[in-house]
Amino acid sequence: MLVIAGVLLLAALLGASAGCSPKPPATSSPSSRLASRPASTTLTSPEASVRSYLAWTSWAYTMADSDLATQTMTPAEEVRVDSYVQLNREKGRVIDQRLTSFEPGEVTIEATRALASARETWEYRYVAGDGKRVLTPVYVAHYETTYTVVAVSPGRWLVERVDARALDGLK
């Protein structure tokens, strides 16, 4: 919520930096991104799908292009992700985020729907939309998340919904 993803993303949509504490930036240069382009996409299981979703969504947020992550999610989740990209564009910024800790929890599968829980830690910052300056320090956020993942065909799972709960207070 990578970058709220799905996790950090929910808090940001609400206009809050949920569970955030500033962290001294490693660099103030926007060219030193927290997020990086994912090497691949794996959608063969609910767990793999969640990891791909987080990686590609973080990259999409950094690049301000929600289409980059659509292969990992259903159209309903795509609307939410695109809304957050558009909100940041309107504010003249992008979110640059990185998942620093991912502790998978229980996964329950019933037919073509799965619930996958996790505990996540994210680092993120806002960068100007033109990519020329960093707008905030690096923040750290901790979440408990539940992903609803659906099988759209045999061996192909997509994230349909993300429910995130900040483990730290709201700032």
Secondary structure, 3 states (H helix, E strand, C coil): CCCCCCHHHHHHHCCCCECCEEECCCCCCCCCCCCCCCCCCCCCCHHHHHHHHHHHHHHHHHHCCHHHHHHHECHHHHHHHHHHHHHHHHCCEEEEEEEEEEEEEEEEEECCEEEEEEEEEEEEEEEECCCCCECCCEEEEEEEEEEEEEEEECCEEEEEEEEEEECCCEC
